[in-house]
Amino acid sequence: MPTATMTSKGQITVPSEIRRRLNLRPGSKVDFQEDKHGNVLIKPRSRPLADLAGFFTSDVHLGDDELREAIGRGAVKRSGLR
């Protein structure tokens, strides 16, 4: 498991392996969650729907089911669970 060292300002660099796995980019936001055992989880924060404005061009016409399927495929691909 990768490790990181905290600076005197409380900053850490997320190891590249983890950044790739979580698809983190400059400006990405993460949430910290503590479980009942005191372990801390780092989870990428979901992007607001408004961030998708302009993502699809006007020539893309997907129905609701097709859009859900495309989103699902992207989520599976991003998670590496194929």
C-alpha atoms as a printed R data frame, in Angstrom:
   type eleno elety resid chain resno       x      y       z
1  ATOM     1    CA   MET     A     1   0.000  0.000   0.000
2  ATOM     2    CA   PRO     A     2   1.428  3.409  -0.944
3  ATOM     3    CA   THR     A     3   2.319  5.848   1.829
4  ATOM     4    CA   ALA     A     4   2.633  9.631   2.067
5  ATOM     5    CA   THR     A     5   4.331 12.002   4.503
6  ATOM     6    CA   MET     A     6   2.545 15.031   5.914
7  ATOM     7    CA   THR     A     7   4.299 18.403   5.713
8  ATOM     8    CA   SER     A     8   4.451 20.884   8.590
9  ATOM     9    CA   LYS     A     9   1.456 22.619   6.957
10 ATOM    10    CA   GLY     A    10  -0.644 19.447   7.145
11 ATOM    11    CA   GLN     A    11  -0.389 18.712   3.421
12 ATOM    12    CA   ILE     A    12   0.169 15.336   1.805
13 ATOM    13    CA   THR     A    13   0.755 14.299  -1.779
14 ATOM    14    CA   VAL     A    14  -1.592 11.543  -2.888
15 ATOM    15    CA   PRO     A    15   0.603  8.835  -4.437
16 ATOM    16    CA   SER     A    16   0.323  8.613  -8.229
17 ATOM    17    CA   GLU     A    17  -1.007  5.033  -8.085
18 ATOM    18    CA   ILE     A    18  -3.946  6.205  -5.956
19 ATOM    19    CA   ARG     A    19  -4.532  9.325  -8.082
20 ATOM    20    CA   ARG     A    20  -4.779  7.132 -11.179
21 ATOM    21    CA   ARG     A    21  -7.063  4.618  -9.497
22 ATOM    22    CA   LEU     A    22  -9.423  7.334  -8.228
23 ATOM    23    CA   ASN     A    23  -9.117  9.398 -11.423
24 ATOM    24    CA   LEU     A    24  -7.998 12.449  -9.431
25 ATOM    25    CA   ARG     A    25  -6.824 15.481 -11.362
26 ATOM    26    CA   PRO     A    26  -5.605 18.922 -10.269
27 ATOM    27    CA   GLY     A    27  -8.553 20.624  -8.603
28 ATOM    28    CA   SER     A    28 -10.303 17.339  -7.749
29 ATOM    29    CA   LYS     A    29 -12.031 17.339  -4.390
30 ATOM    30    CA   VAL     A    30 -12.005 14.407  -1.982
31 ATOM    31    CA   ASP     A    31 -14.048 13.535   1.086
32 ATOM    32    CA   PHE     A    32 -12.614 11.942   4.219
33 ATOM    33    CA   GLN     A    33 -14.810  9.439   6.052
34 ATOM    34    CA   GLU     A    34 -13.991  7.697   9.295
35 ATOM    35    CA   ASP     A    35 -15.392  4.234   9.888
36 ATOM    36    CA   LYS     A    36 -16.354  2.765  13.268
37 ATOM    37    CA   HIS     A    37 -12.833  1.310  13.671
38 ATOM    38    CA   GLY     A    38 -11.099  4.671  13.265
39 ATOM    39    CA   ASN     A    39  -9.919  3.963   9.710
40 ATOM    40    CA   VAL     A    40 -10.115  6.949   7.394
41 ATOM    41    CA   LEU     A    41 -11.329  6.507   3.841
42 ATOM    42    CA   ILE     A    42 -10.555  8.970   1.062
43 ATOM    43    CA   LYS     A    43 -13.274  9.130  -1.565
44 ATOM    44    CA   PRO     A    44 -13.410 11.299  -4.657
45 ATOM    45    CA   ARG     A    45 -16.223 13.808  -4.370
46 ATOM    46    CA   SER     A    46 -18.887 13.524  -7.007
47 ATOM    47    CA   ARG     A    47 -18.895 16.345  -9.489
48 ATOM    48    CA   PRO     A    48 -21.935 18.623  -9.566
49 ATOM    49    CA   LEU     A    49 -24.283 17.987 -12.465
50 ATOM    50    CA   ALA     A    50 -23.667 21.570 -13.607
51 ATOM    51    CA   ASP     A    51 -20.084 20.526 -14.481
52 ATOM    52    CA   LEU     A    52 -21.541 18.495 -17.350
53 ATOM    53    CA   ALA     A    53 -23.034 21.570 -19.017
54 ATOM    54    CA   GLY     A    54 -21.788 21.608 -22.591
55 ATOM    55    CA   PHE     A    55 -20.268 18.135 -22.263
56 ATOM    56    CA   PHE     A    56 -22.627 16.663 -24.824
57 ATOM    57    CA   THR     A    57 -22.864 18.334 -28.183
58 ATOM    58    CA   SER     A    58 -26.199 18.995 -29.822
59 ATOM    59    CA   ASP     A    59 -25.764 16.051 -32.201
60 ATOM    60    CA   VAL     A    60 -25.863 13.506 -29.346
61 ATOM    61    CA   HIS     A    61 -29.352 12.098 -28.878
62 ATOM    62    CA   LEU     A    62 -29.666  9.464 -26.184
63 ATOM    63    CA   GLY     A    63 -32.826  8.236 -24.541
64 ATOM    64    CA   ASP     A    64 -33.001  7.843 -20.762
65 ATOM    65    CA   ASP     A    65 -32.114  4.144 -20.873
66 ATOM    66    CA   GLU     A    66 -29.218  4.717 -23.271
67 ATOM    67    CA   LEU     A    67 -27.887  7.532 -21.106
68 ATOM    68    CA   ARG     A    68 -28.070  5.396 -17.934
69 ATOM    69    CA   GLU     A    69 -26.272  2.549 -19.717
70 ATOM    70    CA   ALA     A    70 -23.518  4.877 -20.955
71 ATOM    71    CA   ILE     A    71 -23.065  6.332 -17.464
72 ATOM    72    CA   GLY     A    72 -22.932  2.807 -16.007
73 ATOM    73    CA   ARG     A    73 -20.278  1.715 -18.516
74 ATOM    74    CA   GLY     A    74 -18.201  4.780 -17.667
75 ATOM    75    CA   ALA     A    75 -18.498  4.122 -13.931
76 ATOM    76    CA   VAL     A    76 -17.443  0.490 -14.338
77 ATOM    77    CA   LYS     A    77 -14.523  1.460 -16.590
78 ATOM    78    CA   ARG     A    78 -13.395  4.167 -14.158
79 ATOM    79    CA   SER     A    79 -13.576  1.790 -11.171
80 ATOM    80    CA   GLY     A    80 -11.504 -0.862 -12.922
81 ATOM    81    CA   LEU     A    81 -14.098 -3.563 -12.139
82 ATOM    82    CA   ARG     A    82 -14.848 -4.483 -15.773
